[in-house]
């Protein structure tokens, strides 16, 4: 009884807080939503986390969950700051980036575009840095770090985990067939090491990503490629060593950084190069000077008098683009295709769940855009490793119909591979970042034979069938030669359809697509060379191309985002339990160990997504997206 009362009380308090938050949000909107931006303010962008593409659904209870800003929100903030005369510069704070290189390149380009459009300084300050954080920092005018920070820029490490040994131990056999010798998504379940085609593909992916990485650092720091490669091979691990190597501009504590941003002349801390033995031989420093307190009647100097006004991205988001002369004009739809492809409704993610792309949600959004005459063009922003072949084909068809009504340009993010490439094929043009992973034009299908596991645990089944292949996907027996041949026919036919549609979209012969297909993954730079994409660039490149095709070049446009994200109240009402409703609030909370760690959740998610453990023979268009690039 007490527990029931406590639960009811908690629910009542929870709903009251939600109601109050909603009222505050409504009042803010009615008030115009303007932020108080002082003259000479510095916009602070803390960039980290997974960098989702579409802005997350609203979370009125700010601070209780970890809602990461999206790529578009960072891009929009920089675009506003470029024309906002009250903003004198930008401070970039890279945190822990849990994303691919393409999104880092996207934001790198946005920072460079801000500098070119505004001629305002961009400063970077970090406490710890890895490859991706440093790549982002190279877009800034100056890079500073905390004196005792950590610097680890040590090259590319591509890792793939193989599960066959584990499956063998539990008596499970993965039976998959594939179309395309590079279609390596099945190899972690069917092999204990890379095949030669798989290794060749990975080696060339690593070369492409690494070459771009080295070139970006060299151009930013005024070094040769050879000098950068030597520094990466023997990396300076301390910030002092990084400063001595010329990879950063100096060492500053946060108070010194604020003073520098306020316009004071601040000399960065000189990186100490003494040996440990020399340090021990140094004499003691002189006694500290005694600072006298001000005499009675005298006022102490106001230390905050010259401090710079720093404005956070959250506060700056309240500044409407229209107040700065941005936006307005004709509408351009931005359609987000984000997450693993599935049939049914999309899951916006948040809390303990990852985003998925549902064919029902996506096709509904495409029909809405097609029927809305006020929308003049579409940018399809893809960040997906693929998934269901059927769902991919359903979306491809709807996109073909949409393209007949208005221009459609694809902008590829970290991933637009396999099913992610499938839905892009019918667009008028495809734009990718150099570090995008795309292609993987291939198919696999199969099942797991659990017969060995049944034997280990003493599970017995009996069955009766009519039809020679009625039991082709029975859980406790192998496919057999006839079943494998039949499944192979199905996969080959689906692959042929994939090739045919890709050839039609790219306006080339099917044989030309087959030569660069066979399940092979390419970086965006490689994909441009083999004709799978049309141009290198980011979202703004794709938007400019879409505007041009719609006859809107050099005009300001209003961006309309699809699919519509559910409101917080809709999310709450759609949950089947209190635990589900509160999942977004629990994200990142340890609760005394009651929840698994982020690392454990990530590892489990990779295992399930890489498997797919409940395969039933349906075609799967999926890249080897368990690939981790560090």
C-alpha positions, 0 to 999 in steps of 0.5 A: 500500500505504501509503495502504491501511494509513493508511486502515485505521489511520484507520478503526480509530482512528475506531471506537475513539473512537466506541466510547469515546464510546458507553461514556461516554454509557452510563455517563452515562445509568446515572449518572442524567445529572444536571448539577452546578448551583450555587445562583444559576446563570445559564443561558446560551443561545447561539441561532444557526444554522438552528434545526432542529425535531427534535433532530439525531441523536446525534453521539458525537464532540462538537466535530468537527461542527456540531450545532445545538440544536433549537427544542424543546431551547431551549424545554425548557431554558427550561421547566426553568429556570423551575421550577429554584430553583438557576437565578436567571436566563437570559443570551440570546446571539443569534448568527447566525440562519439561519432564518425569522421564525416560529422567532424568534417561537417562541423569543421566545414561549418567553422571554416565557413563562419570564419570566411563569412564573418572575419571573426576569430575562432579560438579552441580550448581543450583539456583532453584531446583525441584524433576527432577532437583535434581534427575539429580543433584544426578548423580554429584560428588558435588552439590552446589546451590546459597545461596538464591536459592529455594529448593523444593524436596517434593515428587510425585504428579500425577494429572489427569484432568476430563472434563465430568463436562465441557462437561455436561455444554455445552451439549456434551456427550462422548460415548466411549467403551473400551477393558480393565478395566484399559484403562483409557484414556476415563475416563476424558471424561466419568467420574468425578473421577477415577474408582477403577481400574484407582486409583489402577493403579495410586497408584502403578505407584506412588509407583514405581516412588517414590521408585526409586526416594528415592533410587537414592537420598539415594544412592547419598547422603549416607542416608537411605531410611527412612531419605530421606522420612522424608526429603521429608515429611518435605522438606527444602525449602531454600538452607541453610536448604538443605545444613544443611540436607546434600542434597547438598554440599554447597552454592556458588555464581557464582564467587566462583564457577568459582574460585573453578573450576579453582582450587582455594581453596574456602570455601563454604558459611556456612549455617546460622542457627540463628533464626530471633530473634537472627539475630535482636540481632546481633551487627552492623558489623565493618567498611569496610576496605579501599582498596588503589589503586595501586601506580603509576607504579604498575600494578593491579593484573589480576583477570582473570589470573587464571579463568577457560575456560568454553566451552558451549555445542553449541561450543563443538558441533563443535568438531567432534567425529572422531577427538577424535577417536569416531564413524566410523565403521559400520552404526547403524540406530537410528529411532525416533518414537516421538509424538502422532501417526497419519496417514500421514506425521510426524510434526517435531514440533517447534514454536507453534506445537508439534511433531507428528509421521506420519505412512507415514513418519515412514514407508518410513524411515523403508523401507529406512533402510531395503534396505540400506545394509550398515546399520547393526542394528537398535535402535528404540527410542520411546517416544509416548503415542500412538494414531491412532490404524490403523497408529500403525498397519501400522508401526508395519507391516513395522517394522516386515519386517525391523526386518527380514532384520536386528536386531531391539532393542527398547529403550523406553523414557518417554512414550512407551504406547498403540500405542507406545508399539504396534509398539515396539512388533515386535522388537528383544528386548525392553529396558526401563528406570525404570521411563518409562511409558509403556504397556497400551495394550488396545483399545478405540473408540467412538464419541461425541454426540453434540445433547445437544449442538445443543439444547442449541444454537438452531441448527437443522438438518434433515437427510435421511438415507439408512441402519440401522446404516448409522447414527451411528456416526452422530454428533447430536444423541447418539449411541444407544444400537445397535450402542454401541454393534456394536462399542464394537464388533469392539473394542474387535476384535481390542484388540484381534489382539493387544493381539495376536501380543503382545503374538507373539512378547513376545513369550508367550501365549495370556492369559499371555499378557491379564493378564498384558494388559487390558489397564494397564500402567506400569513403566519400572521397573514394566514392566520388572517384568511382562515380557513386556520389556527385560532389564532396561537401556537407549539408550546406553544399547539398542545400545550395545544390537543391536551391539551385535546382529549384531556381532559388540560388542565392535566396534565403529559404526556410528549412522545414524538418521532417519527419516530425518529432513527437512531443514530450507528452506524446512520448509519455503517453506512448510508453507502456510503463513508467519505466519506459516513460522515464527512460530519457531521464535515466540516460547517463544516471548510474543509480548505484549500479542498477543500470548497465554501464554505457560501455556494456550497453554499447557492446551489447547493442553492437552484438545484436545489430551486427548479428542480426540474431533473429534472422529469418531469411529476409534480405538485409542491406547492411554495411559491416557497421560494427566497424569502429574507427578511433 
